[in-house]
Amino acid sequence: MVKRNGPFSASFLWEPVGTWDLFIPEELNPEQKELAKLARDFIKNEVEPLREKIEGKLEPSIVPRLLKKAGELGLLMAEIPEAYGGLGLNKITATVIAENATGWTSFMVPLMCHTGISTLPILYYGTEEQKKKYLPKLATGEFLGAYALTEAGSGSDALAAKTKATLSPDKKYYVLNGEKQFITNGGFADVFTVFAKVDGEQFTAFIIEKTFPGVSCGKEEKKMGIHGSSTVPLILQDCKVPVENVLGEVGKGHRIAFNVLNIGRWKLGAACMGGSKRIMEYSSKYLKERQQFKKPLADFQAMREKLANDNIRTYLLESVIYAYASALDNACAAIEIDKSSPDYYKVVMKKVKGLNIEASITKVYGSESSDIVSDDAVQMYGGYGYIQDYPPEQFYRDNRINRIFEGTNEINRLLIPDTLMRRALKGSIDLMGEIQKVLAGLKDGYPKTDSAKPLAPWIDQLESLKRLAIYFCGVAAQKYMEKLREKQSLVLLMADLVIEVYAIECGLQRALKIRKIKGEEASKLAELMTIAYISEKIPEMIARTRQGLFNVAEGNDQEFASYEKALNRIIQPQLAPTESLKETIAARVLEKEGYVV
Amino acid sequence: MKIAVLLKQTPDTETKIKIKSDASGVDETDIKWIINTYDEYAVEEALRLKEAVGTGEVVIVTAGIKRAVESMRQALAMGADRGILIDTEGLTLDSYTAAVILAKVLPNEKFDIVLAGKQAVDDDCVQVAHGVATLLDWPCVWPIEHIELSGDKKSVMVVRPVSGGTKEVFEVGLPTILCCDKGEHDPRYASLPGIMKAKTKPIQELKAADLLAGETPKVKWVNFSLPPDRQAGKILKGEPEQVCAELVKLLREEAKVI
């Protein structure tokens, strides 16, 4: 039987390890590797040399000029279908470009904004005429794009937008009034996807060109980081938008707003992954060069441990990102409708929605990984880490926004249990059945992995963590029912359990797959990283869950005793000698002077 | 206009070279392979010549093992039309035997111009292109930084830098072999559509063993070793006169450079 490629609807939470196949970056083809080189070379040769001018906004025309240059090289057209002047490449290939278009610069923010949330709404929801009009120009960079959802009073609560649209008496155009805020690329964009409420009620998306009457931009915001990107308010004053520029249906703008963010999330995770790799190239070299107490910093275990931690975390992130991209590719490849059919993208959006738990994980896990890695880099550089002449300072500052934009990490975490519960209620997943299975196992015990299999004890750890996550979801849902939504600290913990299951699953499966296709020697480091991560992460998750259960018991000692008994039956942590594992990992990072698998 | 580029795959110049434990050669496990830096300039010049004429063909000719196809595809992604790989699997070639097999292949294709990098950045031998020219009895200019095709397309004008900033200008009849230095044009990027198109461009494969016709290498590699690790620097202290005297003494006696 051919294994299904990738999980669906968070099925990784209950399906045993090995149920589905995982695409791993070791399987990238030569063209994809060459695209990686193109993106890297472009950033290294064309963008990084202009860093000071870009970050200081010394010449506002630099970023749009570089975006157009990226367009000439084809870096903006990857995901646009050939029929509209693009190449129609898949998400794995788009991931390769996104992760490699990173460096000591904030240029990837305008780049990702253009190819992601600015181009995709038109691709996924546009009419044939809209696609023909805008996509070829967005593909080459002749038009630069922006996405305008947020307003001063509505951030996470996007649907509370106040910008209003009124149909003209002759029904030929809408008149828009309002102000959008924090619009990335706003200062130079030619075309905006703008959300407004028709008659103050029906949330709707519009394609607005800069040259339409009544469109203007406010002052550049002074931000904590990503100084190279333009962030301005977009002001609409009696802006006339032809009716043919309504994107999607009137009153259905929320679908576009949320689904497009959904699909943008993995790309943000990919950029965070690339950024983590870039900064590791700096920090690993620095540890070898910088001397204190007459020896290089690399001779101190405290520094080596940070480097190992960074490599482990980035390994798991990389596994997660490629797993998501390939799962979406495979889901789309299985669509039987012809690509030119107007219904094709409706089905694609359904597939995207089916993977929205995984998408949220890529964003949360990605932005928090690069936070860890850039924070470690500042620390390794010591005082120099705080100085702008060295890379960690900017990486650290620039990274902070990743936990906020494209849906805050809190919103993304809340979405995970919320989606699970909704699907369970709808009956599209049998979460109750899975909870029953875990409860039955409390009496009868749980199956164990054949100890002859590679990494068997660690596979068992993951299976146990899955049961713990399901158990905790079951307990919390039963106790609070529809009030669970208000118990956000419990919901966030549920999300973290799901996130860690997915991250460990991807890392573990990748190590097993490398072993299968490249042999034991090649998979050694991947295995060590997975083991070290499990050995540290699972006890942490057990402790947090125990506290969570204690909180659920609300002071009832008997109730907590029964929870705790169950917890101890479900999972017992397995420890590994992480000190020596990390020494092996750090030595390889130092030798390679960068991220290594 | 039919132009060939002799392209060699070499380690990235930033690669940390390691020697095999038995000193029989370079340990290739962690090497990142690239187009020889100067050959990339040659590819750029070839594409520019073709573009200037408006018609023609740029063919990438490589003697190497299968791994080299990756670098050939990069040149195809930049815009070259097709490739010829002379597979050297199982053979150890020196500059002479490399020149022999290339000289067997080039005349069949009736190239007008053959471009090569001025040297390979791995062994720095600077011999293969000259060897081919000698074997074919074609004119060869080394190194060049500027090429221009004559109006009747029967010759090229090339500029060759000589020491002291002087330039020599040659008019060379075709066919010829020209060895490119870092010239006035940076090699173009292989664009994303270029990379996708390169996948389907043809690469013909020949066997080096069939072309050698009994010729054997004239050079044998006996041993490999890395240069000694750089020693920590010395700071001389004292009055200028004393320091100068000490410096000259050290340069003469310790470093043995004057």
Interface residues (C-beta under 8 A of the other chain):
Chain A: P30 E31 E34 L35 L38 D41 F42 E72 L73 G74 L75 M77 A78 L87 L89 I97 K592
Chain B: D30 E70 R73 Q74 A77 Y189 A190 S191 L192 P193 G194 I195 M196 A198 K199
